């Protein structure tokens, strides 16, 4: 009996860790869940992404609710971002399940490293950005939502990564935690749509994904609380370092 329970306990504990990381960085745990499933369980890229979505989907919903409780967030931007991401997520998730796992893994790795470079560049020039900040009209939120949906469908995590820095640099949102709350709102519907697409393609291991999800849901609120205590600059540096490390490791 112990041997039958042990895998569930291990997956549950991993879910707790991933949920904590996801809450801190506003990404629902998906960023580290995909490489963890590849390295620990030997999954290919599609199966890892599909299984990670079992955890990501409820976690981003819970994470958004927690960020909404702690911040005064306007619902209109959240609806614009989420609504425009739905179709894009559906189309790219369908495409992602049809290409080779190797091509998808390499694309995923370079995607993470490119984002790390963008974020570090933004930190280096943060003062210049603060002085000459571009503030776009809210109609462009639909474009941002669609673009994040494209990445979310391909890599399951793109929306959460792209939206937060875009909001702080181009839409006048000055508080990092509010931007991360909106990023979670963007990926909530797309995460469930992508999970459905990966499930239809038989690219989901539910026996691993369910305990990951349970563990993640228990800990993501702790991560959200921790995010509100960390200095914003330190939070962004940690986020960039995590992206770069994961991308390089996936290329090996």
Secondary structure, 3 states (H helix, E strand, C coil): CHHHHHHHHHHHHHHHHHHHHHHHHCCCCHHHHHHHHHHHHCCCHHHHHHHHHHHHHHHHHHHHHHHHHHCCCCHHHHHHHHHHHHHHHHHHHHHHCCCCHHHHHHHHHHHHHHHHHHHHHHHHCHHHHHHCCCCCCHHHHHHHHHHHHHHHHHHCCHHHHHHHHHHHHHCCCCCHHHHHHHHHHHHHHHHHHHHHHHHHCCCCCHHHHHHHHHHHHHHHHHHHHHHCCCCHHHHHHHHHHHHHHHHHHHCC
